[in-house]
Amino acid sequence: MTTLGGRVLLLALLVLPRAASSDDIAGAPVPALAPPSQPAAASAPSSTSEGSRWHATLGAGTDFPIAAGGRFVLETPFRARLSTSLGFMPGPYVDAINATVVGVGGYDEQTADLVKTVLQSSLVWRTHVGIRAWRGLYVEAGYGLVTLGGAAAGSELIAAVTGRPFPTSVAGTLPFRIDATLHMADVEVGYDFHLSPRWQIRTAVGGAFTLAASTRIEPEFQLAPAQAQVNQFAREAEAYLDDVFTSYAFTPVVSVSVAYALF
């Protein structure tokens, strides 16, 4: 009996811990299974990445010796560029052009004086198309318009420059009004240095070449007896100046400007 009771007690001690362990496991909360990890979706290209954005800048600077003024640039997501600038031609810029042309024997000092009278403070509009080739490096080409609202010159200066004699029946120096328009071809290679996300500095070198010129010279007086001769004198002077502009009004151009990115 004692032996049988001892065996029963030993069996109970062995079975009860196992049962309790099974019950604990059965009553314990089953942790939720984590969903299988999903492969990361391929990231879509950002709409604001450098290659897919429109860029526009507005700035001011100089295209020496053509003009000083403001400049607007628009660049497409494909790096094609459109730039347009509006400014004026200061007198010292015309002096630089004249010094170059006179230095190479293009025309004399008297012609340089008349050219300065006609061109200084002219309105200058330039529009280019191009492409940004690499980082800030770009290439552009386009059209330039130089136009003058009107300048005054004396008959003696015009006669001395053109070699056309003023009518001998007219005494003294008389005033003429001169209007001139130059149509130019421009080329430019430059680099935009980004100082910050918004500010940049542009430097460039290029050239401007006069393709056509239109000069109008009108007397600011009336002399009925010699008016036909005066008008003929003016027409001959116009042809002479047109030839001067198309033959010698070309120059290298050095550009520096500061711009702010609008977007």
Secondary structure, 3 states (H helix, E strand, C coil): CHHHHHHHHHHHHHHHHHHHHHHHHHHCCCCCCCCCCCCCCCCCCCCCCHHHCCEEEEEEEEEECCEEEEEEEEECCCCEEEEEEEEEECHHHHHHHHHHHHHCCCCCHHHHHHHHHHHCCEEEEEEEEEEEEECCEEEEEEEEEEECCCEEEEHHHHHHHHCCCCCCCCCCCCEEEEEEEEEEEEEEEEEEEECCCCEEEEEEEEEEEEEEEEEEEEECCCCHHHHHHHHHHHHHHHHHHHHHHHHHCEEEEEEEEEEEECC
